Amino acid sequence: MAELLRRRGLKVWLDELVMKLGDSLRRSIDHGLRKSKFAVVVLSPSLFSKEWPQKELDGLTSLEVDGRKVILPIWHKVSVSAVRDFSRAQTAL
Protein backbone atom coordinates (compact mmCIF):
# COMPACT_ATOMS: atom_id res chain seq x y z
CA MET A 1 0.00 0.00 0.00
CA ALA A 2 2.83 2.40 0.87
CA GLU A 3 4.47 1.89 -2.51
CA LEU A 4 1.18 2.45 -4.36
CA LEU A 5 0.64 5.71 -2.50
CA ARG A 6 4.19 6.82 -3.30
CA ARG A 7 3.68 6.09 -6.99
CA ARG A 8 0.66 8.37 -6.83
CA GLY A 9 2.87 11.20 -5.60
CA LEU A 10 2.15 11.08 -1.87
CA LYS A 11 4.81 11.24 0.81
CA VAL A 12 4.60 8.09 2.91
CA TRP A 13 6.15 7.44 6.31
CA LEU A 14 6.36 3.77 7.19
CA ASP A 15 8.54 2.64 10.07
CA GLU A 16 9.90 -0.33 8.11
CA LEU A 17 11.10 1.96 5.32
CA VAL A 18 12.49 4.80 7.41
CA MET A 19 14.04 3.31 10.52
CA LYS A 20 17.67 2.27 10.74
CA LEU A 21 19.44 -0.09 13.10
CA GLY A 22 19.86 1.60 16.46
CA ASP A 23 16.97 4.06 16.05
CA SER A 24 14.63 4.39 19.00
CA LEU A 25 11.44 2.65 17.94
CA ARG A 26 9.15 4.74 20.12
CA ARG A 27 10.77 8.09 19.22
CA SER A 28 10.83 7.28 15.53
CA ILE A 29 7.16 6.27 15.49
CA ASP A 30 6.14 9.32 17.54
CA HIS A 31 8.08 11.58 15.17
CA GLY A 32 6.45 10.00 12.12
CA LEU A 33 2.98 10.35 13.63
CA ARG A 34 3.50 14.01 14.55
CA LYS A 35 4.76 14.89 11.06
CA SER A 36 1.90 13.16 9.25
CA LYS A 37 -1.23 14.93 8.07
CA PHE A 38 -3.12 11.64 7.91
CA ALA A 39 -2.60 8.05 8.98
CA VAL A 40 -4.07 5.04 7.28
CA VAL A 41 -4.99 2.55 9.98
CA VAL A 42 -5.88 -0.96 8.89
CA LEU A 43 -8.38 -2.24 11.44
CA SER A 44 -7.72 -5.96 11.40
CA PRO A 45 -7.38 -8.95 13.71
CA SER A 46 -3.62 -8.38 13.51
CA LEU A 47 -3.94 -4.80 14.81
CA PHE A 48 -6.15 -5.97 17.66
CA SER A 49 -3.68 -8.66 18.74
CA LYS A 50 -0.35 -6.76 18.64
CA GLU A 51 0.93 -4.26 21.16
CA TRP A 52 2.89 -1.82 18.93
CA PRO A 53 0.12 -1.13 16.41
CA GLN A 54 -2.18 -0.42 19.34
CA LYS A 55 0.36 2.05 20.75
CA GLU A 56 0.57 3.75 17.37
CA LEU A 57 -3.22 3.97 17.28
CA ASP A 58 -3.18 5.47 20.79
CA GLY A 59 -0.74 8.12 19.57
CA LEU A 60 -2.95 8.95 16.61
CA THR A 61 -6.04 9.11 18.80
CA SER A 62 -4.32 11.61 21.06
CA LEU A 63 -3.72 13.84 18.03
CA GLU A 64 -7.47 13.90 17.39
CA VAL A 65 -8.31 15.22 20.85
CA ASP A 66 -8.23 18.82 19.62
CA GLY A 67 -10.64 18.03 16.78
CA ARG A 68 -7.98 17.39 14.13
CA LYS A 69 -8.96 14.36 12.04
CA VAL A 70 -5.94 12.28 11.06
CA ILE A 71 -7.10 8.66 11.13
CA LEU A 72 -8.27 7.15 7.84
CA PRO A 73 -9.52 3.68 8.82
CA ILE A 74 -9.58 0.69 6.50
CA TRP A 75 -11.60 -2.26 7.72
CA HIS A 76 -9.96 -5.60 6.85
CA LYS A 77 -11.52 -8.88 7.94
CA VAL A 78 -13.25 -7.37 10.98
CA SER A 79 -16.86 -6.83 11.89
CA VAL A 80 -18.54 -3.85 13.46
CA SER A 81 -18.88 -5.78 16.72
CA ALA A 82 -15.15 -6.68 16.74
CA VAL A 83 -14.17 -3.02 16.29
CA ARG A 84 -16.68 -1.97 18.94
CA ASP A 85 -15.36 -4.59 21.40
CA PHE A 86 -11.76 -3.52 20.74
CA SER A 87 -12.68 0.13 21.25
CA ARG A 88 -14.47 -0.60 24.52
CA ALA A 89 -11.51 -2.64 25.79
CA GLN A 90 -9.13 0.25 24.99
CA THR A 91 -11.28 2.81 26.81
CA ALA A 92 -11.47 0.58 29.86
CA LEU A 93 -7.65 0.61 30.25
Secondary structure, 3 states (H helix, E strand, C coil): CHHHHHHCCCCCCCHHHHCCCCCCHHHHHHHHHHHCCCEEEEECHHHHHCHHHHHHHHHHHHHHHHCCCCEEEEECCCCHHHHHHHHHHHHHC
